Amino acid sequence: TKAETFRRVTFWLEQLINYNRKGKIPIVLVGNKIDMRDNPNVRNRTLNPIDAQAFCLRLNRTSAREGINNEFFEVSAISGKGLTQLLDALAKNIYNHHKKMK
């Protein structure tokens, strides 16, 4: 994930919160292109995963009262690395959130 793209996450979350009429929802932040992280020909393209994890921890501080857990995953669309874990977490979050809303 490009660092520039990550800087836009706050804006996108604000938009989501402003237009969502159902209350807080779980957020799953996904960093793509982890296969490029170790590529010596790619410079300044990838985000430090510690920054994304810290961002999710800050989100969790504000949403823990509602029982909402926000998560960060790293994936590679090319190799498929991390996709199974991401999809499992998404399905689990959707199911749990839907169950709470009933």
N, C-alpha and C positions, 0 to 999 in steps of 0.2 A: 504494500500500500504506500502510495506517495504521502509524504508528510503534509503536503499542501491539501490533499484530500481529507486527511484526518482533521486538519484545522477547521474544516467546514462542518464537522459532525455536530458541534454545538448549535449551529444555525439550523440544521436539519431537525435536531431534537426539539428546538424551540418551535419550529413549524408543526411538528407532530403533536406537541403538547397543546399548542394554540388551536388546532383544528380537530383534535380528538375530543369527542363529547362523552366518552365512556370512563373517564378517569385515567389514572396512571396505568401504564402497560409495561410489561417486561421488555427490556432492550437487549438485543444480541448484536454486539459490535463485531464485525468480521474484517480481519486483515487478510487480503488476498496476496498472491504472488510470493509466498514464502520460499518458493523454489528459486527466486531471483536473489534472495538475501546473500547467499554465498558466492554469487557470480562476480568474479573480479572485473568484468566488463561493464557492470551496472553500478553507477555511482549516484549517491543521494536519491535513490528511488524508494528505499524501504524505510518504514517507520520502526522505531525502536519499540518492541512489544511491551516493554515496561511502561511506556507512556500510555499505551492503550489500556493496559491492566489498571494503572493508577486512575485513569478516567472512569473505568467501570466501578472501581472502589468508591470514588466520589459519588457516582450515581447511586450506588447501593446505600450510602449513608443517608441519602434523602428519601429513598423509597423503601427502606427496611420496615418502617412502621406499617406499611400496607402489605407487607409480606412479599414484596416483589424483589426478585434477584436478577440483576443484570449481569451478562456474561460477555467475555471476549474470547474469540476463537481465531486462530490463524489457519488459513487453508491455501491450497494450490489448486486452481481450476485445471491446470495442465496435468499434474500428476495425480490429483484426487486426494492428496494428503490432507487429513483433517476434516474432509467433507462428511464422513459418516458421523463423527462426533458432533459436528455442527447440526446436521439434520436431526439427529437424535435429541439434542438439546432444544432445538426449535419445536419439535413435535411435543416434547415434554412441557415446555413453557406455554405453548398454545393450549394444551389440554388442561394444565393446572390453572391457568388464568381463566379459561372458560368456565371451569368448575367453580371457581371463586365468585364469578359474576352471577351465577344462578341464585 
